[in-house]
């Protein structure tokens, strides 16, 4: 529904509004984690694995370091039962709207708690939001899984695997068999990892894997969009509303 950069903005605003609400409710020393930067430069940059040969030669399969100060906070607060109630309004299940009530400071906690207050500020109104955002994630996974069953993608993966073998590296014809190599689970990137990642990008090009894989998944996605058009329209409408709000609020807070 939202890309990595939009989610970062949304998470940042939700944290801000939740903290403000919690302080208004009497909790002045509470803290929540600062959202982490997406760590990529464009949407779906690693959907089909590493593709940038220059980056591979420098960092292997590692994601470039995010900007200083954008990592998650470590001085977060463990919530007490009353703080949890104030935050959720008394919700006990994911997605459930807590009824609210009074907290220990005798402050009136609204339905949905401070989380609900924050969501409303970016255009989400529990019970009135059209469409189910999780549907988009489910369809996204479905199109990805379906693309891997394509004969054209399978043949390209076989060519990629043969190319890697010609470069001296034996990996199964599976999308992330090289990047998931346990030898690369080290703190610092090794020369071997850089060499394998660089060969990976070259072999993706020679096998035309990226072009074929993207084309096959696009066909599946178009079919799914047609099949779920009505529901996706409602989700798109909500997305447009939320993005309009977060753009205005992000600019006003910067």
C-alpha positions in Angstrom: 0.0 0.0 0.0 2.8 2.4 1.0 6.4 2.3 -0.1 9.4 2.2 2.3 9.8 6.0 2.3 6.1 6.7 2.8 6.0 4.2 5.7 9.0 6.0 7.3 7.1 9.3 7.2 3.9 7.7 8.5 5.8 6.0 11.4 7.6 9.2 12.3 4.3 11.1 12.5 2.5 8.3 14.4 5.4 8.3 17.0 5.2 12.1 17.3 1.4 12.2 17.8 1.3 9.2 20.1 4.0 10.8 22.4 2.2 14.1 22.4 -1.1 12.4 23.4 0.6 10.3 26.1 2.1 13.4 27.6 -1.3 15.1 27.6 -2.5 12.0 29.5 0.0 12.6 32.2 3.0 10.5 31.0 5.7 13.1 30.5 8.8 10.8 30.5 7.6 8.0 28.2 9.5 7.3 24.9 8.9 5.2 21.8 11.5 3.9 19.3 12.5 6.3 16.5 11.6 4.7 13.2 14.6 3.5 11.2 15.4 4.9 7.8 14.4 2.7 4.9 18.1 2.0 4.1 17.5 2.0 0.4 17.5 4.7 -2.3 14.5 3.6 -4.3 11.3 1.6 -3.9 11.7 -2.2 -4.2 15.4 -1.8 -4.7 16.2 -5.4 -3.4 12.9 -7.1 -4.5 14.9 -9.3 -6.9 18.1 -9.3 -4.9 21.1 -7.1 -5.4 21.4 -5.4 -8.9 24.0 -2.7 -8.4 27.4 -4.0 -9.4 29.4 -1.0 -8.0 27.6 -1.4 -4.7 28.2 -5.1 -4.7 31.9 -4.6 -5.2 32.1 -2.2 -2.2 29.6 -3.8 0.3 28.8 -7.2 -0.9 25.1 -7.9 0.0 25.1 -5.3 2.7 22.7 -2.4 2.8 24.5 1.0 2.7 24.7 2.6 6.2 21.8 4.9 7.0 22.3 8.4 8.1 23.5 9.1 11.6 20.7 9.7 14.0 18.1 7.7 12.0 18.6 4.4 13.8 16.0 3.2 16.3 16.3 4.7 19.8 17.6 2.5 22.6 16.3 4.6 25.5 12.7 3.4 25.0 10.3 2.9 27.9 8.8 -0.4 29.0 5.1 0.3 29.3 3.2 -0.3 32.5 -0.3 -1.8 32.4 -1.9 1.7 32.7 0.4 3.2 30.1 -0.5 0.3 27.7 -4.2 1.1 28.4 -3.7 4.8 27.7 -1.9 3.9 24.5 -4.5 1.4 23.1 -7.7 2.3 24.9 -7.8 -1.1 26.5 -7.4 -3.2 23.3 -6.4 -6.8 23.9 -6.2 -8.0 20.3 -4.4 -6.7 17.2 -6.7 -4.4 15.2 -9.3 -4.3 18.0 -10.5 -0.8 19.0 -10.1 -0.3 22.8 -13.2 1.3 24.4 -11.2 3.8 26.5 -12.0 5.1 29.9 -10.1 6.7 32.8 -6.4 6.2 33.5 -4.6 6.5 36.8 -4.4 10.3 36.4 -8.1 10.3 36.0 -7.6 11.5 32.4 -10.3 10.5 29.9 -8.7 8.0 27.5 -10.6 8.1 24.1 -11.6 5.0 22.3 -8.6 3.5 20.6 -6.3 5.3 23.1 -3.4 7.5 22.0 -2.7 5.1 19.1 -6.2 5.9 17.8 -5.6 9.6 18.2 -2.4 9.4 16.2 -4.1 7.4 13.4 -6.9 9.9 13.1 -4.4 12.7 12.6 -3.1 11.0 9.5 -6.6 10.2 8.1 -7.5 6.8 9.6 -10.8 6.6 11.4 -11.4 3.1 12.9 -14.5 1.5 11.4 -14.7 4.0 8.6 -11.5 3.2 6.7 -12.3 1.8 3.3 -10.6 -1.4 2.3 -8.2 -3.6 4.2 -4.5 -2.4 3.8 -3.2 -5.9 4.6 -4.9 -7.1 1.4 -2.2 -5.2 -0.6 0.6 -7.0 1.3 -1.1 -10.3 0.7 -1.5 -9.7 -3.0 2.1 -8.5 -3.2 3.3 -11.8 -1.7 1.0 -13.7 -4.0 2.4 -12.1 -7.1 6.0 -12.7 -6.0 5.4 -16.3 -5.1 3.5 -16.8 -8.4 6.3 -15.3 -10.5 8.7 -17.9 -9.1 6.5 -20.7 -10.6 6.8 -19.2 -14.1 8.7 -21.5 -16.5 10.5 -18.4 -18.0 11.7 -17.3 -14.5 12.8 -20.9 -13.7 14.8 -21.1 -16.9 16.4 -17.7 -16.2 17.4 -18.8 -12.7 18.9 -22.0 -14.2 21.0 -19.8 -16.5 21.9 -17.5 -13.5 23.1 -20.6 -11.5 25.2 -21.9 -14.4 26.7 -18.4 -14.8 27.6 -18.4 -11.1 29.2 -21.8 -11.5 31.3 -20.6 -14.4 32.5 -17.8 -12.1 33.5 -20.5 -9.5 30.5 -20.3 -7.2 28.0 -23.1 -6.8 24.5 -22.0 -5.9 21.1 -23.5 -6.4 18.8 -21.9 -9.0 16.9 -20.1 -6.3 16.5 -16.2 -6.1 18.5 -15.6 -2.9 20.7 -18.7 -2.5 23.8 -16.6 -2.9 22.8 -13.7 -0.7 21.7 -16.2 2.0 25.1 -18.0 2.1 25.8 -18.6 5.8 29.4 -17.6 5.2 28.3 -14.0 4.8 26.7 -13.8 8.2 29.7 -11.9 9.5 30.0 -8.6 11.2 32.2 -7.2 8.4 31.9 -7.8 4.7 34.6 -10.1 3.3 36.4 -10.2 0.0 34.5 -13.4 -0.8 31.2 -11.8 -0.2 32.1 -8.8 -2.5 33.3 -11.2 -5.2 30.1 -13.3 -5.1 27.8 -10.3 -5.0 29.6 -8.8 -8.0 29.3 -12.0 -9.9 25.6 -12.2 -8.9 24.8 -8.9 -10.5 26.7 -9.8 -13.7 24.9 -13.2 -14.0 21.5 -11.5 -13.5 22.3 -9.4 -16.5 23.7 -12.2 -18.7 20.7 -14.4 -17.9 18.2 -11.6 -18.4 16.8 -12.6 -15.0 15.6 -9.2 -13.9 13.9 -8.3 -17.1 12.1 -11.7 -17.4 11.2 -11.9 -13.7 9.8 -8.4 -13.6 7.7 -9.0 -16.7 6.3 -12.2 -15.4 5.4 -10.7 -12.0 3.8 -7.7 -13.7 1.5 -9.9 -15.6 0.4 -11.6 -12.4 -0.1 -8.2 -10.7 -2.3 -6.9 -13.5 -4.5 -10.0 -13.2 -4.8 -9.6 -9.4 -5.6 -5.9 -9.8 -8.4 -6.7 -12.2 -9.7 -9.5 -9.9 -9.7 -7.3 -6.8 -10.4 -3.9 -8.4 -13.3 -2.8 -6.2 -11.5 -3.5 -2.9 -8.2 -2.0 -4.2 -10.1 1.2 -5.2 -11.1 1.8 -1.6 -7.6 1.2 -0.4 -6.2 3.5 -3.1 -8.7 6.2 -1.9 -7.5 5.9 1.7 -3.9 5.9 0.5 -4.3 9.2 -1.4 -6.0 10.7 1.7 -3.3 9.7 4.0 -0.4 10.7 1.7 -2.0 14.2 1.3 -2.2 14.6 5.1 1.3 13.3 5.9 2.8 15.6 3.2 1.2 18.6 4.8 2.0 17.6 8.3 5.6 16.6 7.4 6.2 20.0 5.8 4.7 21.9 8.8 6.9 19.9 11.3 10.2 20.3 9.4 
